Amino acid sequence: MAEHQHGKMDISEQEKTFVGFIRLVSWGAAISIATLIFLALVNA
């Protein structure tokens, strides 16, 4: 087995997954906030 070397692994797939996750969380938070604002305005 080869000896481990820091910084040599290809992490492009992990980076794409992380970017997708952050984008999903951001959209989810924006939709939730927009829904709460809408409900507050309609209920007032």
N, CA, C and O atoms as CSV, one atom per row, in Angstrom:
chain,resi,resn,atom,element,x,y,z
A,1,MET,N,N,0.842,-1.174,0.000
A,1,MET,CA,C,0.000,0.000,0.000
A,1,MET,C,C,0.890,1.241,0.000
A,1,MET,O,O,1.898,1.296,0.704
A,2,ALA,N,N,0.507,2.221,-0.789
A,2,ALA,CA,C,1.301,3.443,-0.906
A,2,ALA,C,C,1.194,4.275,0.364
A,2,ALA,O,O,0.182,4.248,1.063
A,3,GLU,N,N,2.248,5.005,0.641
A,3,GLU,CA,C,2.257,5.879,1.810
A,3,GLU,C,C,1.390,7.106,1.542
A,3,GLU,O,O,1.403,7.655,0.441
A,4,HIS,N,N,0.647,7.524,2.544
A,4,HIS,CA,C,-0.263,8.669,2.408
A,4,HIS,C,C,0.521,9.967,2.280
A,4,HIS,O,O,1.486,10.194,3.011
A,5,GLN,N,N,0.099,10.822,1.341
A,5,GLN,CA,C,0.725,12.129,1.156
A,5,GLN,C,C,-0.377,13.186,1.231
A,5,GLN,O,O,-1.343,13.137,0.470
A,6,HIS,N,N,-0.229,14.130,2.141
A,6,HIS,CA,C,-1.219,15.181,2.316
A,6,HIS,C,C,-1.307,16.056,1.068
A,6,HIS,O,O,-0.291,16.431,0.482
A,7,GLY,N,N,-2.555,16.378,0.669
A,7,GLY,CA,C,-2.775,17.288,-0.442
A,7,GLY,C,C,-2.674,16.667,-1.822
A,7,GLY,O,O,-2.690,17.400,-2.810
A,8,LYS,N,N,-2.573,15.363,-1.935
A,8,LYS,CA,C,-2.414,14.712,-3.235
A,8,LYS,C,C,-3.715,14.101,-3.758
A,8,LYS,O,O,-3.775,13.686,-4.915
A,9,MET,N,N,-4.757,14.039,-2.924
A,9,MET,CA,C,-6.006,13.404,-3.329
A,9,MET,C,C,-6.850,14.340,-4.186
A,9,MET,O,O,-6.914,15.541,-3.923
A,10,ASP,N,N,-7.496,13.792,-5.207
A,10,ASP,CA,C,-8.405,14.573,-6.052
A,10,ASP,C,C,-9.729,14.732,-5.299
A,10,ASP,O,O,-10.427,13.752,-5.038
A,11,ILE,N,N,-10.062,15.973,-4.958
A,11,ILE,CA,C,-11.271,16.215,-4.178
A,11,ILE,C,C,-12.317,16.995,-4.974
A,11,ILE,O,O,-13.184,17.643,-4.386
A,12,SER,N,N,-12.243,16.939,-6.300
A,12,SER,CA,C,-13.178,17.714,-7.117
A,12,SER,C,C,-14.624,17.267,-6.897
A,12,SER,O,O,-15.526,18.104,-6.873
A,13,GLU,N,N,-14.860,15.960,-6.737
A,13,GLU,CA,C,-16.229,15.479,-6.500
A,13,GLU,C,C,-16.746,15.955,-5.146
A,13,GLU,O,O,-17.906,16.350,-5.033
A,14,GLN,N,N,-15.904,15.921,-4.121
A,14,GLN,CA,C,-16.311,16.409,-2.810
A,14,GLN,C,C,-16.629,17.894,-2.855
A,14,GLN,O,O,-17.585,18.345,-2.224
A,15,GLU,N,N,-15.834,18.657,-3.596
A,15,GLU,CA,C,-16.080,20.101,-3.719
A,15,GLU,C,C,-17.403,20.370,-4.416
A,15,GLU,O,O,-18.150,21.254,-3.997
A,16,LYS,N,N,-17.708,19.619,-5.478
A,16,LYS,CA,C,-18.980,19.791,-6.182
A,16,LYS,C,C,-20.156,19.429,-5.276
A,16,LYS,O,O,-21.185,20.105,-5.289
A,17,THR,N,N,-20.005,18.368,-4.495
A,17,THR,CA,C,-21.058,17.960,-3.566
A,17,THR,C,C,-21.283,19.023,-2.514
A,17,THR,O,O,-22.426,19.331,-2.178
A,18,PHE,N,N,-20.202,19.593,-1.986
A,18,PHE,CA,C,-20.315,20.637,-0.962
A,18,PHE,C,C,-20.990,21.877,-1.520
A,18,PHE,O,O,-21.843,22.463,-0.854
A,19,VAL,N,N,-20.629,22.287,-2.726
A,19,VAL,CA,C,-21.245,23.452,-3.362
A,19,VAL,C,C,-22.739,23.200,-3.569
A,19,VAL,O,O,-23.555,24.091,-3.336
A,20,GLY,N,N,-23.098,22.002,-4.001
A,20,GLY,CA,C,-24.506,21.652,-4.170
A,20,GLY,C,C,-25.262,21.683,-2.861
A,20,GLY,O,O,-26.396,22.158,-2.805
A,21,PHE,N,N,-24.640,21.179,-1.806
A,21,PHE,CA,C,-25.268,21.184,-0.484
A,21,PHE,C,C,-25.494,22.608,0.013
A,21,PHE,O,O,-26.569,22.925,0.521
A,22,ILE,N,N,-24.497,23.457,-0.127
A,22,ILE,CA,C,-24.622,24.850,0.307
A,22,ILE,C,C,-25.701,25.558,-0.498
A,22,ILE,O,O,-26.484,26.326,0.062
A,23,ARG,N,N,-25.755,25.314,-1.798
A,23,ARG,CA,C,-26.783,25.915,-2.641
A,23,ARG,C,C,-28.178,25.454,-2.200
A,23,ARG,O,O,-29.102,26.264,-2.122
A,24,LEU,N,N,-28.330,24.172,-1.915
A,24,LEU,CA,C,-29.614,23.622,-1.461
A,24,LEU,C,C,-30.041,24.245,-0.135
A,24,LEU,O,O,-31.200,24.626,0.027
A,25,VAL,N,N,-29.118,24.349,0.803
A,25,VAL,CA,C,-29.430,24.945,2.105
A,25,VAL,C,C,-29.791,26.417,1.944
A,25,VAL,O,O,-30.716,26.901,2.597
A,26,SER,N,N,-29.080,27.128,1.090
A,26,SER,CA,C,-29.372,28.545,0.858
A,26,SER,C,C,-30.762,28.739,0.263
A,26,SER,O,O,-31.518,29.597,0.719
A,27,TRP,N,N,-31.101,27.951,-0.747
A,27,TRP,CA,C,-32.434,28.035,-1.348
A,27,TRP,C,C,-33.505,27.665,-0.333
A,27,TRP,O,O,-34.548,28.316,-0.269
A,28,GLY,N,N,-33.262,26.634,0.456
A,28,GLY,CA,C,-34.226,26.222,1.475
A,28,GLY,C,C,-34.466,27.306,2.508
A,28,GLY,O,O,-35.606,27.545,2.908
A,29,ALA,N,N,-33.401,27.963,2.942
A,29,ALA,CA,C,-33.531,29.048,3.916
A,29,ALA,C,C,-34.271,30.232,3.299
A,29,ALA,O,O,-35.123,30.834,3.953
A,30,ALA,N,N,-33.959,30.572,2.054
A,30,ALA,CA,C,-34.626,31.698,1.390
A,30,ALA,C,C,-36.117,31.418,1.212
A,30,ALA,O,O,-36.944,32.303,1.435
A,31,ILE,N,N,-36.461,30.211,0.817
A,31,ILE,CA,C,-37.877,29.849,0.646
A,31,ILE,C,C,-38.600,29.864,1.985
A,31,ILE,O,O,-39.741,30.319,2.068
A,32,SER,N,N,-37.948,29.373,3.029
A,32,SER,CA,C,-38.565,29.380,4.355
A,32,SER,C,C,-38.812,30.808,4.853
A,32,SER,O,O,-39.880,31.107,5.387
A,33,ILE,N,N,-37.829,31.677,4.678
A,33,ILE,CA,C,-37.974,33.068,5.117
A,33,ILE,C,C,-39.064,33.766,4.305
A,33,ILE,O,O,-39.881,34.501,4.861
A,34,ALA,N,N,-39.077,33.535,2.988
A,34,ALA,CA,C,-40.109,34.136,2.138
A,34,ALA,C,C,-41.496,33.647,2.542
A,34,ALA,O,O,-42.446,34.429,2.561
A,35,THR,N,N,-41.620,32.373,2.862
A,35,THR,CA,C,-42.907,31.822,3.300
A,35,THR,C,C,-43.348,32.460,4.613
A,35,THR,O,O,-44.519,32.806,4.769
A,36,LEU,N,N,-42.436,32.618,5.544
A,36,LEU,CA,C,-42.787,33.235,6.825
A,36,LEU,C,C,-43.200,34.695,6.644
A,36,LEU,O,O,-44.148,35.152,7.283
A,37,ILE,N,N,-42.508,35.421,5.791
A,37,ILE,CA,C,-42.878,36.823,5.525
A,37,ILE,C,C,-44.256,36.883,4.868
A,37,ILE,O,O,-45.089,37.710,5.238
A,38,PHE,N,N,-44.494,36.005,3.894
A,38,PHE,CA,C,-45.787,35.960,3.234
A,38,PHE,C,C,-46.904,35.668,4.230
A,38,PHE,O,O,-47.947,36.322,4.210
A,39,LEU,N,N,-46.687,34.690,5.094
A,39,LEU,CA,C,-47.707,34.341,6.094
A,39,LEU,C,C,-47.946,35.495,7.063
A,39,LEU,O,O,-49.085,35.736,7.463
A,40,ALA,N,N,-46.907,36.197,7.438
A,40,ALA,CA,C,-47.045,37.322,8.347
A,40,ALA,C,C,-47.845,38.465,7.683
A,40,ALA,O,O,-48.677,39.100,8.331
A,41,LEU,N,N,-47.589,38.715,6.403
A,41,LEU,CA,C,-48.290,39.772,5.701
A,41,LEU,C,C,-49.763,39.428,5.448
A,41,LEU,O,O,-50.634,40.292,5.559
A,42,VAL,N,N,-50.032,38.188,5.113
A,42,VAL,CA,C,-51.410,37.766,4.831
A,42,VAL,C,C,-52.234,37.727,6.119
A,42,VAL,O,O,-53.427,38.030,6.110
A,43,ASN,N,N,-51.613,37.367,7.185
A,43,ASN,CA,C,-52.323,37.220,8.453
A,43,ASN,C,C,-52.550,38.570,9.146
A,43,ASN,O,O,-53.356,38.648,10.074
A,44,ALA,N,N,-51.866,39.620,8.723
A,44,ALA,CA,C,-51.959,40.910,9.395
A,44,ALA,C,C,-53.194,41.646,9.070
A,44,ALA,O,O,-53.403,42.752,9.568
